[in-house]
């Protein structure tokens, strides 16, 4: 086994150990919903959620939140920009739900790489919002354990990520007997995260 492959395997082992430590541990922070119609969106995402897993914020940066979901209509205001900046300063990823009340939509001002667009009056696209949360959250599996509306999207994202990682591992370890061990570790990591 070459030095690069050995380093790659050690990195994989460390990540697997971190995933295994996370099994059964909850408390990644809450999903904090703020902005226009925040209560309505929180009710939709929070169906059957554990108490405190999903909260409605008042437009201030949520300390210790896992993810912030901010709903805005039209162009972002200075308050919207300040909120996203404060979340960014605290390391909290922000999912923007852009509601366009006008008949013709313009391109949204991108405050975050995680943007969901929807038309006013059509309801929130909960599946699409959950998918963005699954990508944005550092510990999406632990959030999904507490918020059932996120589970399907998080499982899809975990499987997608694991398939990509497995393909990269197989490519890096091609022809090496360590490839099987590395792929087994990736599968064990996926199972551990899904078990959460």
C-alpha positions in Angstrom: 0.0 0.0 0.0 1.4 3.4 -1.0 1.8 6.3 1.4 -1.0 8.2 -0.2 -3.4 5.3 0.0 -2.4 4.7 3.6 -3.1 8.3 4.5 -6.5 8.1 2.7 -7.3 4.9 4.7 -6.4 6.6 8.0 -8.6 9.6 7.1 -11.4 7.2 6.4 -10.9 5.4 9.7 -11.0 8.7 11.6 -14.2 9.7 9.8 -15.8 6.3 10.6 -14.8 6.6 14.3 -16.5 10.1 14.3 -19.6 8.6 12.7 -19.7 5.8 15.2 -19.3 8.2 18.2 -22.3 10.1 16.8 -24.6 7.1 16.9 -27.2 7.7 19.6 -26.0 11.2 20.3 -28.6 13.9 19.8 -28.3 17.6 20.2 -27.0 19.0 16.9 -28.9 22.2 17.6 -32.3 23.2 16.4 -33.6 24.1 13.0 -34.5 27.8 13.5 -37.1 29.2 11.1 -37.4 33.0 10.7 -38.8 35.6 8.4 -42.1 35.9 6.5 -44.6 33.2 7.5 -42.1 31.5 9.7 -44.7 30.0 12.0 -46.5 28.4 9.0 -43.3 26.8 7.7 -42.3 25.7 11.2 -45.6 23.9 11.6 -45.1 22.1 8.3 -41.5 21.0 9.0 -42.1 20.4 12.6 -44.9 17.8 12.4 -44.1 15.1 15.0 -40.7 16.6 15.7 -39.2 16.4 19.2 -39.8 19.4 21.4 -37.2 22.1 20.8 -35.9 20.5 17.6 -37.5 23.1 15.4 -37.9 26.7 16.6 -39.3 30.0 15.3 -36.7 32.7 15.5 -37.1 36.5 15.8 -34.6 37.5 13.2 -31.5 37.3 15.4 -28.6 34.9 14.8 -29.5 31.6 16.6 -26.8 30.6 19.0 -26.0 26.9 18.7 -28.5 26.3 15.9 -27.9 23.4 13.5 -29.4 25.2 10.5 -31.3 28.5 10.0 -34.2 28.6 7.5 -35.0 32.2 6.6 -38.1 33.1 4.5 -38.1 36.3 2.5 -40.3 37.8 -0.1 -39.0 39.9 -3.0 -35.5 41.4 -2.8 -33.6 40.8 0.5 -33.7 43.7 2.9 -30.8 45.0 5.0 -32.3 43.0 7.9 -32.2 39.8 5.8 -28.6 40.5 4.8 -27.6 41.2 8.4 -29.3 38.0 9.6 -27.5 35.8 7.1 -24.2 37.5 7.9 -24.7 37.0 11.7 -25.5 33.3 11.1 -22.4 33.0 8.9 -20.3 34.5 11.6 -21.6 31.9 14.0 -21.0 29.1 11.6 -24.7 28.4 11.1 -25.7 27.4 7.5 -28.7 29.3 6.2 -31.3 27.9 3.8 -33.1 30.8 2.1 -36.8 30.2 1.1 -37.4 32.9 -1.5 -41.1 33.7 -1.9 -41.9 35.7 -5.0 -45.3 37.4 -4.8 -45.1 39.0 -8.2 -46.2 37.2 -11.4 -42.8 37.5 -13.0 -39.9 36.3 -11.0 -36.4 37.8 -11.3 -33.3 35.9 -10.3 -33.0 35.8 -6.5 -30.2 37.7 -4.7 -28.1 34.9 -3.5 -27.3 35.3 0.2 -26.7 31.5 0.6 -25.8 28.6 -1.7 -28.9 26.9 -0.3 -31.9 28.6 -1.9 -35.4 27.3 -2.5 -37.7 29.4 -4.7 -41.5 29.2 -4.4 -44.5 31.2 -5.6 -46.7 33.0 -3.1 -50.0 31.2 -2.5 -48.7 27.7 -3.6 -47.5 26.7 -0.1 -44.0 25.8 0.9 -42.2 23.0 -1.0 -41.4 21.1 2.2 -39.5 18.3 0.3 -37.3 20.7 -1.5 -36.6 22.7 1.8 -35.8 19.4 3.6 -33.4 18.5 0.8 -31.5 21.8 1.2 -31.4 21.3 4.9 -30.0 17.8 4.4 -27.1 19.2 2.3 -26.5 22.3 4.5 -26.5 20.7 7.9 -23.3 19.5 9.4 -25.1 16.7 11.3 -28.2 16.1 9.1 -28.7 12.6 10.4 -29.0 13.7 14.0 -31.5 16.5 12.9 -33.5 13.9 10.9 -33.7 11.7 14.0 -35.5 14.6 15.8 -37.5 16.0 12.8 -39.3 13.3 10.8 -40.0 15.7 7.9 -36.2 15.7 7.1 -35.7 11.9 7.2 -36.4 11.0 3.6 -34.2 13.8 2.2 -31.4 13.1 4.7 -31.3 9.4 3.8 -31.2 10.3 0.1 -28.3 12.7 0.7 -26.4 10.2 2.9 -26.7 7.4 0.3 -25.7 9.8 -2.6 -22.7 11.0 -0.7 -21.7 7.4 0.3 -21.9 6.2 -3.4 -19.7 9.1 -4.5 -17.2 8.4 -1.7 -17.2 4.6 -2.5 -16.5 5.3 -6.1 -13.6 7.6 -5.2 -12.2 5.1 -2.7 -12.4 2.3 -5.3 -10.6 4.6 -7.8 -7.9 5.5 -5.3 -7.3 1.9 -4.2 -7.7 0.2 -7.6 -5.8 -3.0 -7.7 -4.9 -2.7 -4.0 -6.1 -5.3 -1.4 -6.9 -2.4 0.9 -9.8 -1.4 -1.4 -12.1 -3.9 0.0 -11.4 -2.7 3.6 -11.9 0.9 2.6 -15.2 0.2 0.9 -16.3 -1.8 3.9 -15.5 1.1 6.2 -17.5 3.4 4.0 -20.5 1.0 4.1 -20.1 0.8 7.9 -20.1 4.6 8.2 -23.2 4.9 6.1 -25.0 2.3 8.2 -23.9 4.1 11.4 -25.3 7.4 10.2 -28.5 5.9 8.9 -29.0 4.2 12.3 -29.0 7.6 14.0 
